[in-house]
């Protein structure tokens, strides 16, 4: 009888985890931004469709911020720069305020807000938090696969209806022979793709199939310091807290968390949020203990 009771209790606990609601998290303070950059950004042309936060210096020419947001009438800070703001050339923050922390070299026009001095974000704390998150997520045991077909396609597959974890070695992800990457996972599931390697690059095509959407896909470049993207539409959010991004054309479609960024040839950040849920490490530890308890109960 005791074994039955323990088994049922532990099984119920594990079953409650299948919804990924208990102890689940997302991208912290960056969750409300289109691009969240800890250090510097430079760009000529292009835009960030949603909110943009930059920890140090922003040097942007012929740029736009917040074009796909609702009009806040000055109640929302859409462009936040921790140190020096230089809005070279004629451009604007469309629907909110622009905030600078150290010096205003040149400000954008703000037709539906204002430009002022302030320090609303602790970028140091945010960098520590999101770097820890990237490392912790990279340690979750995978349940999906990434297989190169030997010709041109990398097939990234998850079958779990709730949470799919796929690990990809950087050497495989950046293989120059790969011109197509296909993510296949069930509709409504969260897909976390952990990509290793200090240097990573990508170009060509990237598609989502099986019903999964860009709002529930997250690419975790947890140890990458140099990230290069050339005319690729990156489907999903990107967590690369240590990386300097060279975005040559194309677009990142989701939340982008980066160390620093240089965008050119029309490279842009498009405003698709992240609605997926990934378990916190504490939750995973409890699940592991529950599984161990279940195993021991069965052995008695």
C-alpha positions, 0 to 999 in steps of 0.5 A, a space after each residue: 500500500 505504501 509503495 502505491 501511495 508514494 508512486 501515485 503522489 510522485 507521478 502526480 507531481 511529475 504530471 503537473 510539470 507537463 504544463 511547464 507552468 510551475 516554476 517557469 520563466 521567460 526573458 526577465 526584464 528583456 521580455 518587454 523589449 524587441 532588442 535588449 543590448 548590454 553594451 553598444 549598438 551602431 547602425 545605418 538604416 533599418 529599424 527596431 520595430 518594438 522597444 530598444 534598450 542599450 546599456 552604453 552607447 547608441 550611434 544610429 543613422 537614418 533609423 527608427 524605433 517603435 514603429 509597430 507599437 501603439 501610441 503611448 502619448 508619452 507614457 512609455 519609454 521606447 528607446 533607452 540608452 544607458 550612456 551616450 545617445 547619438 541619433 545621427 541623421 533624421 530619424 524618430 522614435 515613433 510612439 514613445 519616449 527616448 531616454 539617455 543616461 549620460 550625454 545627448 549628442 543628437 536626439 531623434 524626433 519623438 512625435 508621440 513622446 519626449 526626449 529626456 535624461 534618466 536611468 530607468 534600467 540597471 543594465 549590469 544586473 540585467 546582464 548578470 541575470 540573463 547570462 545566468 539564465 542562458 547558462 542554466 537553460 543550456 544545461 537542461 537535458 535535451 529531448 529533441 534532435 538536430 540532424 544534418 542530411 549531408 547535403 544542405 539541410 539541418 533538420 531540427 526536430 522536437 516531438 514533445 507537445 509542451 517543451 522541446 530542448 535541442 542541443 546543437 554543436 556550434 561547428 554543426 550550426 555554422 557548417 558552411 555547407 548548410 544553406 537551410 535549417 528547418 525546425 519541426 515541432 508541435 503547435 503550441 510547444 516551446 522550443 529551446 535550441 542551445 547552440 554551443 561555440 564561441 563563434 557562430 555564423 548563419 546564412 541561407 534559409 530558416 523555416 518553422 514547420 509542424 505548427 510551431 511559431 516564432 513566438 515560442 522558439 528561442 535560440 540560446 547562444 549561451 557561450 557565443 562571443 561573436 555572432 554573424 548573420 548574413 541575410 537570414 530571417 531568424 525565426 524566434 527570439 535570440 538569447 546571446 548575452 555575451 555576443 557581439 552581433 554583426 547583422 548583415 541584412 535580414 532580420 531577427 524576428 523575436 526578442 533579441 538579447 545581445 552583448 553588442 550589435 552592428 546592423 547594416 545592409 538593412 538588418 532589422 529587429 522585428 517585434 515578435 515577442 516570446 510567449 514560450 515557457 521554460 522551466 527554472 533550474 529549481 523546478 528541474 531539480 524537483 522533477 529530478 528528485 521526484 523521478 528518483 523517488 518514483 524509481 525508489 518506490 518501484 524498487 521497494 
